[in-house]
Amino acid sequence: MATIVRKKSGKKSVKKAFDKAVSSKGVDTRKYCGIISLKTNPLVIQKQLRDEWE
């Protein structure tokens, strides 16, 4: 989510926009817990992904 803040904006309007962005509900990630079954260790997968850039 992006919020545009202009130079003319006062402190109250900036704080209100920031609070609105922070308080957004987002996605409930708990419903996806345990859905994916991995055959390898997640740390090994992460290291492989990081090594792709070299």
DSSP file (Angstrom, degrees, kcal/mol; ACC not computed):
  #  RESIDUE AA STRUCTURE BP1 BP2  ACC     N-H-->O    O-->H-N    N-H-->O    O-->H-N    TCO  KAPPA ALPHA  PHI   PSI    X-CA   Y-CA   Z-CA
    1    1 A M              0   0    0      0, 0.0     2,-0.4     0, 0.0    20,-0.0   0.000 360.0 360.0 360.0 136.5    0.0    0.0    0.0
    2    2 A A        -     0   0    0      2,-0.0     2,-0.4    19,-0.0     0, 0.0  -0.907 360.0-163.0-116.9 143.0    1.3    3.4   -0.9
    3    3 A T        -     0   0    0     -2,-0.4     2,-0.5     2,-0.0    15,-0.0  -0.993  12.8-143.1-125.8 128.2    0.5    6.7    0.7
    4    4 A I        -     0   0    0     -2,-0.4     2,-0.5    13,-0.0    13,-0.0  -0.798  16.0-171.3 -93.9 126.4    1.2   10.0   -1.0
    5    5 A V        -     0   0    0     -2,-0.5     2,-0.2     4,-0.0    -2,-0.0  -0.975   6.6-159.5-119.1 122.1    2.3   12.8    1.3
    6    6 A R    >   -     0   0    0     -2,-0.5     3,-1.3     1,-0.1    -2,-0.0  -0.595  30.4-112.5 -97.9 162.1    2.6   16.3   -0.1
    7    7 A K  T 3  S+     0   0    0      1,-0.3    -1,-0.1    -2,-0.2    -2,-0.0   0.822 116.1  58.0 -61.0 -31.9    4.6   19.2    1.3
    8    8 A K  T 3  S+     0   0    0      2,-0.0    -1,-0.3     0, 0.0     2,-0.1   0.635  81.9 111.1 -75.1 -13.8    1.4   21.1    2.1
    9    9 A S    <   -     0   0    0     -3,-1.3     2,-0.1     1,-0.1    -4,-0.0  -0.357  63.9-134.0 -66.4 138.3    0.1   18.3    4.3
   10   10 A G     >  -     0   0    0      1,-0.1     4,-2.0    -2,-0.1     5,-0.2  -0.332  25.1-101.7 -85.5 172.2   -0.2   19.0    7.9
   11   11 A K  H  > S+     0   0    0      1,-0.2     4,-2.6     2,-0.2     5,-0.2   0.879 119.7  53.9 -62.0 -39.0    1.0   16.8   10.8
   12   12 A K  H  > S+     0   0    0      1,-0.2     4,-2.4     2,-0.2    -1,-0.2   0.920 109.6  45.8 -64.7 -43.9   -2.5   15.7   11.5
   13   13 A S  H  > S+     0   0    0      2,-0.2     4,-2.1     1,-0.2    -1,-0.2   0.872 113.9  49.2 -69.3 -35.2   -3.3   14.5    8.0
   14   14 A V  H  X S+     0   0    0     -4,-2.0     4,-2.5     2,-0.2    -2,-0.2   0.931 112.9  47.1 -67.4 -44.8    0.1   12.7    7.7
   15   15 A K  H  X S+     0   0    0     -4,-2.6     4,-2.8     1,-0.2    -2,-0.2   0.897 111.7  51.4 -63.1 -39.9   -0.5   11.0   11.1
   16   16 A K  H  X S+     0   0    0     -4,-2.4     4,-2.0    -5,-0.2    -1,-0.2   0.912 111.7  46.6 -63.3 -43.3   -4.0   10.0   10.1
   17   17 A A  H  X S+     0   0    0     -4,-2.1     4,-2.0     2,-0.2    -2,-0.2   0.893 113.5  49.1 -65.7 -40.3   -2.8    8.5    6.8
   18   18 A F  H  X S+     0   0    0     -4,-2.5     4,-2.4     2,-0.2     5,-0.2   0.929 111.0  49.0 -65.5 -45.2    0.0    6.7    8.5
   19   19 A D  H  X S+     0   0    0     -4,-2.8     4,-2.2     1,-0.2    -1,-0.2   0.871 110.4  51.8 -62.6 -36.8   -2.4    5.2   11.2
   20   20 A K  H  < S+     0   0    0     -4,-2.0    -1,-0.2    -5,-0.2     4,-0.2   0.900 111.3  47.0 -65.8 -40.7   -4.8    4.1    8.5
   21   21 A A  H >< S+     0   0    0     -4,-2.0     3,-0.7     1,-0.2    -2,-0.2   0.885 114.9  45.9 -69.0 -38.7   -2.0    2.3    6.6
   22   22 A V  H 3< S+     0   0    0     -4,-2.4    -2,-0.2     1,-0.2    -1,-0.2   0.860 109.4  54.3 -73.5 -35.7   -0.7    0.6    9.7
   23   23 A S  T 3< S+     0   0    0     -4,-2.2    -1,-0.2    -5,-0.2    -2,-0.2   0.372  76.7 128.0 -84.0   6.9   -4.0   -0.5   11.0
   24   24 A S    <   -     0   0    0     -3,-0.7    -3,-0.0    -4,-0.2    -4,-0.0  -0.350  63.5-128.8 -64.6 145.9   -5.1   -2.3    7.8
   25   25 A K        -     0   0    0      1,-0.2    -1,-0.1     3,-0.0     2,-0.1   0.886  38.8-177.7 -67.4 -42.5   -6.2   -5.8    8.5
   26   26 A G        -     0   0    0      2,-0.1     2,-0.4     0, 0.0    -1,-0.2  -0.448  40.7 -31.5  78.5-152.0   -4.0   -7.6    5.9
   27   27 A V        -     0   0    0     -2,-0.1     2,-1.2     3,-0.0     3,-0.1  -0.859  50.5-126.6-110.2 138.3   -4.1  -11.3    5.3
   28   28 A D    >   +     0   0    0     -2,-0.4     3,-0.8     1,-0.2     4,-0.2  -0.721  29.5 179.0 -83.2  98.9   -4.9  -14.0    7.8
   29   29 A T  G >   +     0   0    0     -2,-1.2     3,-1.3     1,-0.2     4,-0.3   0.630  66.0  79.1 -78.8 -13.5   -1.8  -16.2    7.4
   30   30 A R  G >  S+     0   0    0      1,-0.3     3,-1.2     2,-0.2    -1,-0.2   0.803  83.4  63.6 -65.7 -27.5   -2.9  -18.7   10.1
   31   31 A K  G <  S+     0   0    0     -3,-0.8    -1,-0.3     1,-0.3    -2,-0.2   0.706 101.9  51.2 -70.8 -16.9   -5.4  -20.3    7.7
   32   32 A Y  G X  S+     0   0    0     -3,-1.3     3,-1.8    -4,-0.2     4,-0.5   0.416  79.4 125.9 -96.3   0.7   -2.4  -21.4    5.6
   33   33 A C  T <  S+     0   0    0     -3,-1.2    -3,-0.0     1,-0.3    -4,-0.0  -0.422  81.6   6.7 -65.0 125.0   -0.5  -23.0    8.4
   34   34 A G  T 3  S+     0   0    0     -2,-0.2    -1,-0.3     2,-0.1    -2,-0.1   0.510  95.3 113.5  84.1   5.5    0.5  -26.6    7.6
   35   35 A I    <   +     0   0    0     -3,-1.8     2,-0.5     1,-0.1    -2,-0.1   0.915  65.1  62.2 -75.1 -44.0   -0.8  -26.5    4.0
   36   36 A I        -     0   0    0     -4,-0.5     2,-0.6     2,-0.0    -2,-0.1  -0.710  66.9-161.4 -89.9 128.1    2.6  -26.9    2.3
   37   37 A S        -     0   0    0     -2,-0.5     2,-0.3     2,-0.0    -2,-0.0  -0.934  12.1-159.5-109.3 114.3    4.5  -30.0    3.0
   38   38 A L        -     0   0    0     -2,-0.6     3,-0.0     1,-0.1    -2,-0.0  -0.690  17.1-159.0 -94.7 143.6    8.2  -29.6    2.1
   39   39 A K  S    S+     0   0    0     -2,-0.3     2,-0.3     2,-0.1    -1,-0.1   0.666  79.0  48.2 -91.4 -19.7   10.6  -32.5    1.4
   40   40 A T  S    S-     0   0    0      1,-0.0    -2,-0.1     2,-0.0     0, 0.0  -0.761  99.9 -85.8-117.7 166.2   13.7  -30.5    2.2
   41   41 A N    >>  -     0   0    0     -2,-0.3     4,-1.8     1,-0.1     3,-0.6  -0.485  32.7-132.7 -68.7 133.4   14.7  -28.2    5.0
   42   42 A P  H 3> S+     0   0    0      0, 0.0     4,-2.3     0, 0.0    -1,-0.1   0.822 106.3  58.1 -59.4 -30.8   13.5  -24.6    4.5
   43   43 A L  H 3> S+     0   0    0      2,-0.2     4,-2.2     1,-0.2     5,-0.2   0.872 104.3  51.2 -66.8 -35.5   17.0  -23.3    5.3
   44   44 A V  H <> S+     0   0    0     -3,-0.6     4,-2.1     2,-0.2    -1,-0.2   0.909 110.2  49.3 -65.8 -42.0   18.5  -25.4    2.5
   45   45 A I  H  X S+     0   0    0     -4,-1.8     4,-2.2     1,-0.2    -2,-0.2   0.917 110.5  50.9 -62.1 -43.2   16.0  -23.9    0.1
   46   46 A Q  H  X S+     0   0    0     -4,-2.3     4,-2.1     1,-0.2    -2,-0.2   0.909 109.8  49.2 -62.6 -42.9   16.8  -20.4    1.3
   47   47 A K  H  X S+     0   0    0     -4,-2.2     4,-2.1     1,-0.2    -1,-0.2   0.889 110.3  51.6 -64.0 -39.0   20.5  -20.9    0.8
   48   48 A Q  H  X S+     0   0    0     -4,-2.1     4,-0.8     1,-0.2    -1,-0.2   0.907 109.9  49.2 -64.2 -41.1   19.9  -22.3   -2.7
   49   49 A L  H  < S+     0   0    0     -4,-2.2     3,-0.4     1,-0.2     4,-0.4   0.885 111.9  48.6 -66.2 -37.6   17.8  -19.2   -3.6
   50   50 A R  H >< S+     0   0    0     -4,-2.1     3,-0.9     1,-0.2     4,-0.2   0.853 107.7  54.9 -70.2 -33.5   20.5  -16.9   -2.3
   51   51 A D  H >< S+     0   0    0     -4,-2.1     3,-1.0     1,-0.2    -1,-0.2   0.661  89.8  76.8 -75.1 -14.7   23.3  -18.6   -4.2
   52   52 A E  T 3< S+     0   0    0     -4,-0.8    -1,-0.2    -3,-0.4    -2,-0.2   0.802  87.5  60.6 -63.5 -27.0   21.4  -18.2   -7.5
   53   53 A W  T <         0   0    0     -3,-0.9    -1,-0.2    -4,-0.4    -2,-0.2   0.672 360.0 360.0 -76.7 -17.0   22.5  -14.5   -7.6
   54   54 A E    <         0   0    0     -3,-1.0    -1,-0.2    -4,-0.2    -2,-0.2   0.474 360.0 360.0 -86.9 360.0   26.2  -15.3   -7.6
